[in-house]
Amino acid sequence: MKRITHWINGEPRIGVGDRHAEVYNPAIGEATGRVDFATAEEVDQAVAAAAGAFTSWRTTSLTKRTRTVFAFRNLVEKHRGELARLISEEHGKVVADADAALGRGLDVVDFACGIPHLLKGEFSENSSSGIDSYSIRQPVGVVAGVTPFNFPAMVPMCLFPVAIACGNTFVLKPSEKDPSASVRLAELWAEAGLPDGVFNVVQGDKAAVDCLLEHADVQAVSFVGSSPVARHIYETATHNGKRVQALGSAKNHMVVLPDANVDRAADAAIGAAYGSAGERCMSISVVVAVGSAADPFVEQVIKRAAELRVGPGDDPLSEMGPLITGQHRDRVARYLDAGVEAGATLALDGRNHQIFGAEGGFWLGPSLFDHVSADMSIYTDEIFGPVLSVVRADTLDSALELVNASPYGNGASIFTGDGAAARRFQSEVQVGMVGINVPIPVPVAYYSFGGWKDSLFGDTHMYGPEGVHFYTRGKVVTSRWAGMEAQGRSLGFPAHT
């Protein structure tokens, strides 16, 4: 059984505490590793290493920073297959899906390689007589990232490339459920030439997180996870004087209008609802079928979902893997009982789906509810599994009203051939990311990722231009070099002339 440790000041660090957790291969349902949980002292050591490295890293030239980030990018690309298999072994998602997620993470690294351009300030000559004004952006210091199990490499790669390129140092606390990818990424950073202490990893649970949230030397915290935890992260970290971006839960809707291409919409719903076993914050968990679109759409989704091959992630024929843990699989399965009890139609029961692989894994096949109403728990709760609910609506008006009533505002999409309807939807829907005939509207890396309402605590989105602003502070300089002779004293407020 392998042991997964911390990474502090440029080297692996075996945990000294007695707390740990088992790491499972979800496809076989067996523990394959053990991850150390950091003590408060070990968190202090990681932050101290980051604080010590910040002094020199912040003054490292943009050229050298960019070359280091680019070297890391090439190493991730070189080891992409290895990383995808490692993620599949601990998360359960199929290797092809893990590889595609790594590609998304690499997009953010590519964006971070443009940091010399992204950090350019503004300059105004003679803003007043003999005075120049200009702006600069500087790194904030030691920053922390707390990331979820569902994307053990991609989500961290949506955070630390931008933070490090901006001149900050980073402490990552990954999920304890699939922690190996974080250490492998740390090794690749070291191979790329990143100075010791710039990137650190502490394994653990809430105790380690709270140490970071309260640590005086941590200046900013990024988080991705559920809304209750995001609220805790936001409130605790801001109380301790830190800037925070905390991305929370989602209940993403896909609206299908009667004029939509039903086959295309059904294919999109299958990928968006059941990819990665529904364990994505951008998964489509609700389809709002409008008018006459409902019956043919449900028929086509049932047909496609029933044909999905569910099996181990390392089987190239598998399209969907297991859920992350047995406890989570059981939790998701209980929602199937709850939906039936509430009166929804269980059109496809994932508990009866054929599994092509080890019987001991944490399996649950794709499930579909029809005739769901907004008061049912299968609609209101973030299930985070392969369960798709279909709500029927009479009009686009009622569909928009339903989507906007949700406390979450992460993403939403619409499938239609009507440009006017699509334009109205993108204007009126209350979410941060909108798809038009695109089921999972994850922005490209040079835009920013984030939701509204209870899907985001803080006011800054992730990566892209907002990521650069989050990881830097603005400074404006007013400078005079001409006319330095004595002018005589004046107590008046300086006027621009």
C-alpha positions in Angstrom: 0.0 0.0 0.0 1.6 3.3 -1.1 2.0 6.2 1.2 1.1 9.7 0.0 3.0 12.5 1.8 3.3 16.3 1.8 5.6 18.3 -0.4 7.3 21.1 1.5 10.2 23.4 0.4 11.0 21.4 -2.7 11.0 17.9 -1.3 8.6 15.2 -0.1 7.9 15.3 3.6 6.6 12.3 5.5 3.9 13.2 7.9 4.8 13.2 11.6 1.3 13.0 13.0 -0.8 9.9 13.6 -3.8 11.0 11.6 -4.3 9.6 8.0 -6.9 8.3 5.6 -7.1 5.4 3.2 -7.1 6.1 -0.5 -9.3 3.8 -2.6 -9.4 2.6 -6.1 -13.2 3.1 -6.7 -13.3 0.5 -9.5 -12.4 -2.3 -7.2 -13.6 -0.9 -3.9 -10.3 -1.5 -2.2 -7.8 0.7 -0.4 -4.6 1.1 -2.4 -2.8 3.8 -0.4 -2.6 5.9 2.7 -2.4 9.7 2.9 -0.8 11.5 5.8 -2.8 14.3 7.4 -0.8 17.4 8.2 -0.4 18.7 11.7 -0.6 22.4 12.5 3.2 22.4 12.7 3.5 20.9 9.2 1.1 23.5 7.8 3.2 26.2 9.5 6.3 24.7 7.9 4.7 24.8 4.4 3.6 28.4 4.9 7.0 29.4 6.2 8.7 27.8 3.2 6.4 29.7 0.9 6.9 33.0 2.8 10.7 32.5 2.7 10.6 31.8 -1.1 8.3 34.8 -1.8 11.0 37.4 -1.2 13.2 36.2 -4.1 10.4 34.8 -6.4 8.5 38.1 -6.4 11.6 39.8 -7.8 12.4 37.1 -10.3 12.1 38.6 -13.8 9.0 38.0 -15.8 11.1 36.3 -18.4 12.5 33.7 -16.0 9.0 33.2 -14.4 7.5 32.6 -17.8 10.3 30.1 -18.8 9.7 28.1 -15.6 5.9 28.0 -16.2 6.5 27.0 -19.8 8.9 24.2 -18.7 6.3 22.9 -16.3 3.7 23.0 -19.1 5.9 20.8 -21.3 6.6 18.4 -18.5 2.8 18.0 -17.8 2.3 17.4 -21.5 5.1 14.8 -21.5 3.6 13.0 -18.5 0.0 13.5 -19.4 -0.8 9.8 -19.9 0.8 8.9 -16.6 -1.2 11.6 -14.8 -4.4 10.6 -16.4 -4.0 7.0 -15.3 -3.1 8.1 -11.8 -6.2 10.2 -11.6 -8.3 7.4 -12.9 -6.9 5.0 -10.3 -7.9 7.2 -7.4 -11.0 9.0 -8.7 -12.5 6.4 -10.9 -13.2 8.5 -14.0 -12.2 6.9 -17.3 -8.7 7.7 -18.5 -9.9 9.6 -21.6 -12.0 11.9 -19.4 -9.0 12.4 -17.0 -6.8 13.2 -20.0 -9.3 15.8 -21.4 -9.5 17.5 -18.0 -5.7 17.7 -18.0 -5.9 19.4 -21.4 -8.2 22.1 -19.8 -5.7 22.6 -17.0 -2.9 23.0 -19.6 -5.0 25.7 -21.3 -4.7 27.7 -18.0 -0.9 27.1 -17.9 -0.7 28.3 -21.5 -2.6 31.4 -20.4 -0.2 32.0 -17.5 2.7 31.8 -19.9 1.5 35.2 -21.2 2.1 36.8 -17.9 4.5 39.5 -19.1 1.7 40.9 -21.3 -1.0 40.3 -18.6 0.9 42.3 -16.0 1.6 45.4 -18.1 0.5 48.5 -16.4 -0.6 51.9 -17.7 1.5 55.1 -18.1 0.4 58.7 -18.5 3.2 61.2 -19.3 2.6 64.8 -18.0 -0.6 63.9 -16.1 0.2 67.2 -14.4 3.0 69.6 -15.2 6.2 67.7 -15.0 4.4 64.7 -13.3 3.9 61.2 -14.7 1.4 58.7 -13.5 1.5 55.0 -13.9 0.1 51.8 -12.5 1.7 48.5 -11.6 0.4 45.2 -10.3 2.3 43.3 -7.6 1.9 39.8 -6.1 0.0 39.5 -2.8 2.4 37.0 -1.2 1.6 33.4 0.1 -1.6 32.1 -1.3 -3.5 28.9 -0.6 -5.6 26.7 -2.7 -8.2 24.2 -1.3 -9.4 21.9 -4.1 -12.0 19.1 -4.5 -11.8 15.4 -5.4 -13.6 15.6 -8.7 -10.7 17.2 -10.6 -7.5 16.5 -8.6 -5.2 18.0 -11.3 -7.4 20.3 -13.4 -8.8 22.5 -10.6 -5.4 23.1 -9.0 -4.1 23.9 -12.4 -6.8 26.5 -12.7 -5.3 28.2 -9.7 -1.6 27.8 -9.2 -0.2 28.6 -12.7 -1.6 32.1 -12.6 -0.7 32.7 -9.0 2.9 31.5 -9.4 3.3 33.4 -12.7 2.2 36.6 -11.0 5.0 36.2 -8.5 3.2 34.6 -5.5 4.1 31.4 -3.7 1.5 28.7 -3.2 0.3 26.1 -0.7 -2.1 23.5 -2.0 -4.4 21.4 0.1 -5.9 18.8 -2.2 -8.7 16.4 -1.5 -7.7 13.5 0.7 -9.7 11.2 -1.5 -7.3 11.3 -4.5 -4.2 13.1 -3.4 -1.4 11.5 -5.5 -1.7 13.8 -8.5 -0.9 16.8 -6.4 2.5 15.4 -5.3 3.3 14.4 -8.9 2.6 17.9 -10.0 4.9 19.2 -7.3 7.6 16.9 -8.6 7.1 18.3 -12.1 7.4 21.8 -10.8 10.7 20.9 -9.2 11.9 19.3 -12.4 10.9 22.5 -14.3 13.3 24.5 -12.1 10.8 26.2 -9.8 12.7 27.3 -6.7 12.2 25.4 -3.5 9.3 26.7 -1.4 7.4 28.4 -4.3 5.0 25.4 -4.5 4.0 23.3 -1.5 1.5 20.6 -0.8 -0.1 19.7 2.6 -2.4 16.8 2.7 -5.2 16.6 5.2 -8.8 17.4 6.1 -10.7 20.4 7.7 -8.0 20.7 10.4 -5.3 21.6 7.8 -7.7 23.9 5.9 -8.6 25.8 9.1 -4.9 26.3 9.8 -4.4 27.9 6.4 -7.5 30.1 6.8 -6.3 31.4 10.1 -2.6 31.7 9.3 -1.2 35.2 9.5 1.2 34.7 6.6 -1.5 33.5 4.1 -2.7 36.5 2.1 -5.3 34.9 -0.2 -7.4 31.7 -0.4 -8.9 30.0 -3.4 -11.5 27.3 -3.0 -13.7 25.0 -5.1 -16.2 22.7 -3.5 -19.7 22.7 -1.9 -21.5 25.9 -0.9 -21.6 25.1 2.9 -17.9 24.7 2.9 -17.4 27.7 0.6 -19.3 29.8 3.0 -17.2 28.6 5.9 -14.0 29.3 3.8 -15.2 32.8 2.9 -16.3 33.8 6.4 -13.3 32.4 8.2 -10.7 33.7 5.8 -12.2 37.2 5.4 -12.5 37.4 9.2 -8.8 36.8 9.2 -8.1 39.6 6.7 -7.6 37.5 3.6 -9.0 38.0 0.1 -11.1 35.0 -1.0 -12.6 33.4 -4.1 -14.7 30.4 -3.0 -16.7 28.6 -5.6 -19.6 26.5 -4.3 -22.3 24.2 -5.4 -24.3 24.1 -8.6 -27.6 22.9 -10.0 -27.0 23.5 -13.7 -30.1 23.6 -16.0 -30.3 22.9 -19.7 -33.4 24.3 -21.4 -34.6 22.5 -24.5 -37.0 24.4 -26.7 -39.4 22.7 -29.1 -37.4 23.9 -32.2 -34.2 22.3 -30.9 -32.6 19.4 -32.7 -33.7 16.6 -30.4 -30.9 14.2 -31.3 -28.2 16.8 -30.8 -29.8 17.9 -27.5 -30.0 14.3 -26.2 -26.4 13.6 -27.1 -25.4 16.8 -25.3 -27.4 15.9 -22.2 -25.8 12.4 -22.0 -22.3 13.8 -22.0 -23.1 16.7 -19.6 -25.1 14.6 -17.1 -23.2 11.3 -17.0 -19.6 12.2 -17.9 -17.3 11.6 -14.9 -20.3 9.9 -13.3 -22.0 13.3 -12.8 -19.2 14.4 -10.4 -18.6 17.7 -12.0 -19.6 21.2 -10.8 -20.6 21.9 -14.4 -22.7 18.8 -14.9 -26.2 19.3 -16.2 -28.4 17.8 -13.5 -31.7 19.3 -14.7 -33.2 19.5 -18.1 -36.1 21.9 -18.6 -38.0 20.5 -21.6 -40.4 23.1 -23.0 -43.7 22.1 -24.6 -43.6 19.5 -27.3 -39.8 18.9 -26.8 -40.4 16.8 -23.7 -41.5 13.4 -24.9 -39.1 12.9 -27.8 -36.2 14.3 -25.7 -36.9 11.9 -22.8 -37.2 9.0 -25.2 -33.9 9.7 -26.9 -32.0 10.2 -23.6 -33.3 6.9 -22.2 -32.2 5.1 -25.3 -28.7 6.6 -25.2 -28.2 6.3 -21.4 -29.2 2.7 -21.4 -26.5 1.9 -23.9 -23.7 3.5 -22.0 -20.9 1.2 -21.0 -20.1 1.6 -17.3 -16.8 0.0 -16.2 -13.3 0.5 -14.8 -11.6 3.7 -15.9 -8.6 1.9 -17.3 -10.8 -0.1 -19.7 -10.7 1.8 -23.0 -14.2 0.7 -23.8 -15.6 2.2 -20.6 -17.6 5.4 -21.0 -18.4 6.0 -17.3 -16.6 4.9 -14.2 -17.6 4.4 -10.6 -18.3 7.0 -8.0 -15.5 8.2 -5.7 -16.4 6.3 -2.5 -18.9 3.7 -1.3 -20.5 6.3 1.0 -21.0 8.7 -1.8 -22.5 6.0 -4.1 -25.0 5.1 -1.3 -25.9 8.7 -0.8 -26.6 9.2 -4.5 -28.6 5.9 -4.6 -30.8 7.2 -1.7 -31.9 10.0 -3.9 -33.4 7.5 -6.3 -35.6 6.2 -3.5 -36.5 9.8 -2.5 -37.5 10.8 -6.0 -39.8 7.8 -6.4 -41.4 8.6 -3.0 -41.9 12.2 -4.0 -43.8 11.1 -7.1 -41.3 11.5 -9.9 -41.1 8.9 -12.6 -37.8 6.9 -12.4 -37.5 6.2 -16.1 -34.0 4.7 -15.9 -32.7 3.1 -12.6 -28.9 3.1 -12.5 -29.0 0.4 -9.7 -30.0 -2.1 -12.4 -27.4 -1.0 -15.0 -25.0 -3.6 -16.3 -21.4 -3.1 -15.0 -18.5 -4.3 -17.1 -15.8 -4.8 -14.5 -15.1 -5.7 -10.9 -18.3 -6.2 -8.9 -16.8 -4.7 -5.7 -16.4 -1.2 -7.1 -18.6 1.8 -6.2 -21.0 1.5 -9.1 -24.1 3.3 -10.0 -25.3 3.5 -13.6 -26.9 6.5 -15.3 -30.4 7.3 -13.9 -33.2 9.5 -15.3 -36.2 11.0 -13.5 -39.1 12.5 -15.5 -42.0 14.6 -14.3 -39.9 16.2 -11.6 -41.2 19.3 -9.7 -39.2 22.1 -8.1 -40.2 21.0 -4.5 -38.5 17.6 -4.7 -35.1 17.0 -3.1 -33.8 15.5 -6.4 -34.4 18.9 -7.9 -33.3 21.2 -5.0 -30.2 19.3 -3.8 -26.8 19.0 -5.5 -26.7 15.2 -5.9 -23.3 15.1 -7.6 -23.9 11.8 -9.3 -25.2 10.3 -12.5 -28.8 11.4 -11.9 -30.6 13.6 -14.5 -34.0 15.2 -13.7 -36.4 16.3 -16.4 -38.8 19.2 -15.5 -41.5 20.0 -18.0 -42.4 23.6 -18.7 -45.0 25.2 -20.9 -43.0 28.2 -22.1 -39.6 29.8 -22.2 -40.9 32.3 -19.6 -41.7 29.6 -17.1 -38.4 27.9 -17.9 -36.5 31.1 -17.1 -38.5 31.6 -14.0 -37.6 28.1 -12.8 -33.8 28.5 -13.5 -33.7 31.9 -11.9 -35.5 30.7 -8.7 -32.6 28.4 -7.9 -30.3 29.5 -5.1 -27.4 28.5 -7.3 -26.1 30.4 -10.4 -23.2 28.5 -11.7 -24.1 27.6 -15.3 -27.0 27.1 -17.6 -27.5 26.3 -21.3 -30.2 26.5 -23.9 -30.8 24.4 -27.0 -32.7 26.1 -29.7 -32.5 27.3 -33.3 -34.2 30.6 -32.4 -31.6 33.4 -32.1 -34.0 35.8 -30.4 -34.9 33.2 -27.7 -31.2 32.4 -27.2 -30.3 36.1 -26.9 -33.1 36.7 -24.4 -31.9 33.7 -22.4 -28.3 34.8 -22.2 -29.5 38.3 -21.1 -32.0 37.2 -18.4 -30.7 34.0 -17.0 -29.1 34.6 -13.6 -25.9 32.5 -13.8 -22.2 33.2 -14.4 -21.7 31.0 -17.4 -24.1 30.5 -20.3 -24.1 27.9 -23.1 -26.1 28.3 -26.3 -26.3 24.9 -27.9 -23.3 24.1 -25.7 -24.2 21.9 -22.7 -21.1 22.6 -20.5 -20.2 26.2 -20.9 -16.8 26.1 -19.2 -14.9 29.3 -20.5 -11.7 29.1 -22.3 -8.7 30.0 -20.3 -8.5 33.6 -21.4 -12.0 34.3 -20.0 -12.8 33.7 -16.3 -14.7 30.9 -14.6 -17.3 31.4 -11.9 -20.9 31.5 -10.9 -23.5 33.8 -9.2 -25.6 33.6 -6.1 -24.7 30.7 -3.7 -22.3 29.3 -6.3 -19.6 32.0 -5.5 -18.6 33.6 -2.2 -16.4 36.6 -3.0 -16.6 38.7 -6.1 -13.7 37.4 -8.2 -13.9 34.5 -10.6 -11.2 31.9 -11.3 -8.3 32.1 -13.9 -8.4 34.4 -16.9 -8.2 38.2 -16.3 -10.0 38.0 -13.0 -7.5 35.4 -11.8 -4.7 37.8 -12.5 -6.4 40.5 -10.6 -7.1 38.2 -7.7 -3.5 37.2 -7.3 -2.1 40.8 -7.6 -2.6 44.1 -5.9 -2.8 47.3 -7.8 -0.5 50.3 -7.1 -0.5 53.7 -8.7 2.7 55.8 -8.8 2.7 59.6 -9.2 6.3 60.7 -10.1 8.1 64.0 -10.7 11.6 64.4 -12.0 11.3 67.7 -13.7 11.3 71.1 -11.9 12.9 69.8 -8.7 13.8 73.3 -7.5 12.2 74.5 -4.3 8.6 75.8 -4.8 7.9 77.1 -1.3 5.6 75.4 1.1 1.8 75.2 0.6 -0.8 73.6 2.8 -3.4 73.5 0.0 -4.5 70.2 -1.6 -2.3 69.5 -4.6 -4.0 70.6 -7.8 -3.4 69.2 -11.3 -2.2 71.9 -13.6 
